Amino acid sequence: MNTAPKNILPLLLILIFVTASPADSPIWPAWRGPLGTGIVPDGDPPVKWSETTNIRWKVELTGDGSNSTPIIWADKLYYQTAVKTDRQKPQVETEQPQEENQGRRRGQERAPSKNYYKFNLVCRDRHTGALVWSKTVTEATPHEGHHDHHGFVSYSPVTDGKLIWASFGSQGLYCFDMNGEEKWHVDLGPYYMRNRFGEGGSPALAGEYIIVAKDHEKQSSIFAFDKNTGEEVWKKDRDEESTWTTPFVVDYEGRLQVIMNGSKFVRSYDVTNGDLLWKCSGQFSGIVPTPVLGFNMVFCTSGHRGHKLQAIRLGRTGDLSGTDAIAWEHDEATTPYVPSPLLYGDKLYVCYRNTNLVSCYNAQTGKPYYTKQKLDEINGIYASPIGVAGRVYWVGRNGVTYVLKNAEQLEVLAVNKLDDGIDCSPVVIGDTLYLKGKTHLYCVQAD
């Protein structure tokens, strides 16, 4: 039975990845999978596991990469880390100029680190967890601190099976071949983030371009770089404050566009030249979730300083704010702060802020199937849910995963507990589930 939403498959850029995919080898080329939505087209991972059951392997992680969701191509798994060293800069060199504080919100001042960090791209064998290679792209002292709940590399790489692109934000955008040899890098300049919360938002592959957003407390921008050479193809300034969202790429009616969530507007850009195709207001500040797509609509959410869930019709141009291009919207307190939504069949799943209260809506009409149902054993959610084999996987920050039936009523199939805290989104290849925690990487597979 096909559980993918109608119209979603022609709209998404599956061919970017699938045409280059190795034969008979499923891939997970970007942080939300081959469709960019958290949906697993062909997979059947375990429903139940524990520290002693259905764990194929478990490896200890080095450095801080607890928010870098892995990607997979063929037999290799890739993610990013920042490893703290003992080397320090003199105190005077880490003091921030006064002008960098202008326009900042007071209250949560997070000092920059005095220590140098090694910023790494890491490759492991996905069958055994063994380290294949680790490449240090740069060694630097970050100019700002970060939120207590994550580190300096809240990014995931992206690959087409020939090249790998990894953004390290203020430390630059890097391109490697599959053997870890650097091909090019671009200096994006420093990011000055709201409340020094730290940086986030992964790059996106759009045809021949790599799309990178730089939304921060100074001049925000979105860039397109040639994926092979790193040459800047276009750059567009954005009237936006800090966001931590990933650009969402879609081919609709023959036009490749990149959709960026934002606190002032959701915007869509023409991938070929960066021209603004449409914009729509209604979201709130502190944008982290990435949109999802289906039924000729894009679904956008925010849940920090307010709550909004919008279904915006594609195929329109101009300012869509307050028009019938908004098929439906909700401002109920059900929407996520960090996790992205999941569209599975006609069901749109969200959680309330970063809590264990989950809701499910009919994506075509906006009618709620259920709202704010509590997943009792989960303590906080950062990971975005995935949908596979008629099931929805919600992973909690305390290492508890609820497996729900993809249904109009909440039906719990299993509750699974690991010893590690988990903020990364789950990854599935066939019958194997990968969960990356704060200190360990797990491979979950039925015995």
C-alpha positions in Angstrom: 0.0 0.0 0.0 1.4 3.4 -1.0 1.3 5.7 2.1 3.0 8.7 0.4 0.8 11.8 0.1 -0.8 12.3 -3.3 1.2 14.7 -5.5 4.2 14.6 -3.2 6.5 12.4 -5.3 6.4 14.5 -8.5 7.1 17.6 -6.5 10.2 16.5 -4.6 13.7 16.4 -6.0 14.1 12.6 -5.7 16.0 12.5 -9.0 18.8 14.6 -7.5 19.7 11.6 -5.4 18.1 8.5 -6.9 19.7 8.8 -10.3 23.1 8.8 -8.7 22.3 6.1 -6.1 24.3 2.9 -6.1 22.4 -0.1 -7.3 20.4 -1.9 -4.6 21.7 0.5 -1.9 19.2 2.8 -0.1 20.5 6.2 0.7 19.9 8.9 3.3 21.6 11.8 1.5 20.4 14.8 3.7 19.2 15.2 7.3 15.5 14.5 6.5 16.1 11.6 4.1 15.8 11.0 0.3 12.6 13.0 0.1 13.7 15.8 2.4 10.6 15.2 4.6 11.4 12.4 7.1 9.4 9.9 5.0 11.2 6.6 4.4 9.9 5.3 1.0 11.2 1.7 1.4 12.1 0.6 4.9 11.0 -1.6 7.8 13.2 -0.9 10.9 12.6 -2.6 14.3 9.6 -1.6 16.4 11.2 -2.6 19.7 14.7 -2.3 21.1 16.7 -1.6 24.2 20.4 -1.4 25.3 20.4 -5.2 25.3 17.9 -6.0 22.5 18.2 -5.4 18.7 21.4 -3.4 19.0 23.7 -4.4 16.1 26.5 -2.1 17.3 27.1 0.9 19.5 30.2 3.2 19.2 31.4 6.0 21.4 31.6 9.4 19.9 34.4 11.9 20.1 33.8 15.6 20.4 30.5 17.5 20.3 28.3 16.7 17.4 25.2 15.8 19.2 22.9 17.8 16.9 24.5 16.7 13.6 22.1 14.1 12.2 24.1 11.6 10.1 23.7 11.1 6.4 24.3 7.8 4.5 25.5 6.9 1.1 26.1 3.2 0.2 28.2 1.7 3.0 29.3 4.9 4.6 27.8 7.2 7.3 28.8 10.9 7.7 28.4 13.6 10.3 30.1 16.6 11.7 31.8 17.3 15.1 33.6 20.0 17.0 36.4 18.7 19.2 37.6 20.9 22.0 41.4 21.2 22.3 43.6 22.3 25.2 45.1 25.1 23.2 43.8 28.6 24.0 44.0 32.1 22.7 45.1 34.9 25.0 42.1 36.5 26.8 42.4 39.8 25.0 41.8 38.0 21.6 38.5 36.5 22.7 36.9 39.8 23.9 34.1 40.9 21.7 34.1 44.4 20.3 31.3 46.6 21.7 29.6 47.0 18.3 29.0 43.3 18.1 26.6 43.6 21.1 24.5 46.4 19.5 21.0 45.2 18.7 21.4 42.1 20.8 18.7 41.0 23.3 20.0 41.1 26.8 19.6 38.3 29.4 21.4 35.3 28.1 25.0 36.3 27.5 27.0 33.2 26.4 30.7 33.9 26.3 32.8 32.7 23.4 35.2 29.8 24.1 38.8 30.5 25.0 39.8 27.1 23.5 40.5 26.1 20.0 38.1 23.5 18.5 38.8 21.1 15.6 35.9 21.2 13.2 35.6 17.8 11.6 33.7 15.8 9.0 33.6 12.2 10.1 33.0 9.0 8.0 32.1 5.6 9.5 31.3 2.2 8.1 27.5 2.0 8.5 27.6 -1.8 8.9 30.1 -1.9 11.8 30.4 1.6 13.1 34.2 1.6 12.5 35.9 4.9 11.8 36.9 5.2 8.1 38.3 8.7 8.2 38.0 12.0 10.0 39.0 15.3 8.3 39.6 18.5 10.2 38.4 21.4 8.0 39.7 24.1 10.4 40.9 24.7 13.9 39.5 27.9 15.4 38.1 29.6 18.5 34.4 30.2 18.0 33.6 34.0 18.2 30.4 33.3 20.1 29.1 30.8 22.6 26.1 28.5 22.1 22.9 27.3 23.8 23.4 24.9 26.6 21.4 22.2 24.7 23.7 22.0 21.7 27.2 22.7 20.5 29.1 24.4 17.6 28.0 22.0 14.8 24.3 21.8 14.7 24.5 21.0 11.0 24.2 17.9 8.8 26.1 17.4 5.6 24.5 16.6 2.3 25.7 14.4 -0.6 24.9 13.3 -4.1 27.2 10.2 -3.9 30.1 12.0 -5.7 30.7 15.0 -3.4 29.8 15.9 0.2 29.0 19.4 1.3 29.2 20.5 4.9 28.5 23.9 6.4 30.3 24.9 9.6 28.6 28.3 9.6 31.1 30.9 10.8 33.9 28.4 10.0 32.8 28.2 6.3 31.2 25.9 3.7 33.3 22.9 2.6 33.1 20.4 -0.2 34.8 17.0 -0.1 34.9 13.9 -2.3 33.7 10.6 -0.9 37.2 9.8 0.3 37.5 12.9 2.4 39.7 15.0 0.1 38.8 18.7 0.2 37.7 20.1 -3.2 36.9 23.6 -2.2 35.7 25.8 0.6 34.0 29.2 1.0 34.3 31.7 3.8 30.8 32.8 4.8 31.9 35.3 7.5 30.8 35.3 11.1 27.3 34.6 12.2 26.0 36.8 15.0 23.1 34.8 16.5 20.2 35.9 18.7 21.1 35.5 22.3 24.3 33.8 21.1 22.1 30.6 20.9 24.7 29.1 18.4 24.3 28.4 14.7 22.3 25.8 12.8 20.5 25.2 9.5 22.0 22.7 7.1 22.8 23.3 3.4 20.5 22.0 0.7 21.3 20.5 -2.7 19.3 22.1 -5.6 20.3 20.7 -9.0 23.8 22.0 -9.7 23.7 24.4 -6.7 24.3 24.3 -3.0 21.9 26.6 -1.1 23.0 28.1 2.2 21.1 30.5 4.4 22.7 33.0 6.7 20.0 34.4 8.9 21.4 36.3 11.9 21.3 39.6 13.8 23.2 41.5 11.1 22.4 41.5 7.4 20.9 38.1 6.6 21.3 36.4 3.2 20.7 33.3 1.2 23.4 32.0 -1.2 23.6 29.7 -4.2 27.1 28.2 -4.9 28.1 26.0 -7.9 28.3 22.6 -6.3 31.4 21.5 -8.2 33.6 24.7 -7.9 32.2 26.7 -5.0 31.7 29.7 -7.2 29.0 32.1 -5.9 26.1 32.0 -8.4 23.8 34.4 -6.6 23.3 36.0 -3.2 20.0 37.7 -2.0 19.7 39.8 1.1 16.9 38.8 3.5 15.1 41.0 5.9 15.1 38.4 8.6 16.4 37.9 12.1 18.2 34.8 13.3 16.8 31.5 12.1 18.0 27.9 12.4 16.0 26.4 9.5 17.2 24.5 6.5 16.2 25.6 2.9 13.6 23.3 1.4 14.0 22.6 -2.4 11.1 21.6 -4.6 10.5 21.3 -8.3 7.0 22.5 -9.0 5.5 22.7 -12.5 9.0 22.6 -14.0 10.4 25.4 -11.8 13.1 24.6 -9.3 12.6 26.7 -6.2 13.9 26.9 -2.7 11.5 27.7 0.2 12.8 29.4 3.3 10.8 29.6 6.5 11.2 33.0 8.3 9.7 35.0 11.1 8.7 37.9 8.8 7.9 35.9 5.7 8.0 32.4 4.3 9.7 33.0 1.0 10.3 31.1 -2.2 13.3 31.8 -4.5 14.0 30.8 -8.1 17.0 28.4 -7.8 18.5 29.6 -11.1 18.8 33.3 -10.3 17.5 33.9 -6.7 14.5 35.9 -7.8 11.7 36.0 -5.2 8.7 34.1 -6.5 6.4 34.6 -3.5 6.3 35.4 0.1 3.7 34.9 2.9 3.6 36.3 6.4 2.3 34.8 9.6 5.1 32.9 11.3 6.8 33.9 14.5 10.4 34.5 15.7 12.9 31.8 16.5 12.3 29.8 13.3 13.9 26.3 13.4 11.4 23.9 11.7 11.9 23.2 8.0 8.7 23.0 5.8 7.3 19.9 4.3 5.3 19.4 1.1 2.3 17.6 -0.2 -1.1 18.0 -2.0 0.4 21.0 -3.9 0.9 22.8 -0.6 3.8 23.7 1.6 3.3 23.3 5.4 5.2 25.8 7.6 5.3 26.0 11.4 6.7 28.0 14.2 6.3 27.7 18.0 8.7 29.9 19.9 7.2 33.4 20.5 3.8 32.3 19.2 2.2 29.4 17.3 1.4 29.1 13.6 0.7 26.2 11.3 0.1 27.3 7.7 -0.8 25.3 4.5 0.3 27.5 1.6 -0.8 26.7 -2.0 2.0 26.4 -4.5 1.7 27.9 -8.0 1.1 31.5 -6.9 3.3 34.5 -7.1 3.8 37.8 -5.2 2.7 38.5 -1.6 0.3 35.8 -0.6 -0.3 37.1 2.9 -4.0 37.1 3.8 -5.0 35.7 0.5 -6.7 32.4 -0.5 -3.3 31.0 -1.2 -3.4 30.1 2.5 -5.5 27.0 2.2 -5.8 26.8 6.0 -3.9 27.8 9.1 -4.0 27.4 12.9 -2.6 29.5 15.7 -3.3 26.9 18.4 -0.6 26.2 20.9 0.3 22.8 19.3 3.2 23.7 17.0 6.9 22.9 17.4 9.8 25.2 18.4 12.7 22.9 17.2 11.3 19.7 15.5 10.1 19.9 11.9 6.7 18.6 11.1 6.0 15.2 9.4 3.5 14.7 6.6 2.6 11.0 6.3 -0.2 10.1 4.0 -2.9 12.8 4.7 -1.7 13.2 8.3 0.5 16.1 9.5 2.3 15.5 12.8 3.6 18.2 15.1 4.6 18.5 18.8 3.9 21.4 21.1 7.1 23.5 21.4 9.8 20.9 22.4 7.5 18.9 24.7 6.0 15.4 24.6 2.6 16.7 23.6 1.9 15.6 20.0 -0.8 16.5 17.6 -2.1 15.2 14.2 -4.0 17.1 11.6 -5.6 16.3 8.3 -3.2 17.9 5.8 -5.8 18.7 3.2 -8.4 20.3 5.4 -6.5 21.3 8.6 -9.0 19.3 10.7 -7.4 17.9 13.8 -7.4 14.1 14.3 -6.0 14.6 17.8 -4.2 17.4 19.7 -1.7 17.5 22.6 -1.7 13.8 23.3 1.0 13.1 25.9 3.9 10.6 25.3 4.4 10.1 29.0 7.9 8.6 29.1 9.5 11.2 26.8 11.2 14.2 28.4 11.5 16.8 25.6 11.8 16.5 21.8 14.4 18.1 19.5 14.5 15.3 16.9 12.2 15.6 13.9 9.9 12.5 13.6 10.1 10.0 10.7 7.4 8.0 9.0 8.1 4.4 7.8 6.1 1.2 7.2 2.9 2.7 8.5 4.6 3.9 11.7 5.7 7.2 13.2 8.9 7.4 15.3 9.1 10.2 17.9 12.5 10.3 19.6 12.9 12.0 23.0 15.8 13.9 24.4 16.1 11.4 27.2 16.6 8.5 24.8 13.0 7.3 24.8 11.4 6.6 21.4 7.7 6.1 20.9 6.6 4.2 17.9 3.0 5.1 16.9 0.7 3.8 14.3 0.1 6.2 11.4 -3.6 6.5 12.3 -6.4 9.0 13.1 -6.2 8.1 16.7 -3.1 7.9 18.9 -2.0 4.2 19.1 1.2 3.4 20.8 3.0 0.3 19.3 6.1 0.4 21.4 8.1 2.5 23.9 11.9 2.0 23.7 14.6 3.3 26.0 18.3 3.9 25.5 20.8 5.2 28.0 22.0 8.1 25.9 20.2 11.4 25.4 19.2 12.0 21.7 18.6 15.3 19.9 19.5 14.1 16.3 16.7 12.9 14.0 16.5 9.2 13.3 17.9 7.7 10.1 16.6 4.5 8.4 18.2 2.3 5.7 16.1 -0.7 4.9 15.6 -2.7 8.1 18.1 -0.7 10.1 17.6 2.3 12.3 20.4 4.7 13.3 20.2 6.8 16.4 22.9 9.3 17.2 23.0 10.4 20.8 25.1 12.8 22.9 27.9 10.3 23.5 27.1 7.2 21.4 25.9 6.2 17.9 23.6 3.2 17.8 22.7 0.8 15.0 19.4 -0.8 15.7 18.5 -3.9 13.8 16.3 -6.9 14.5 18.3 -10.0 15.8 
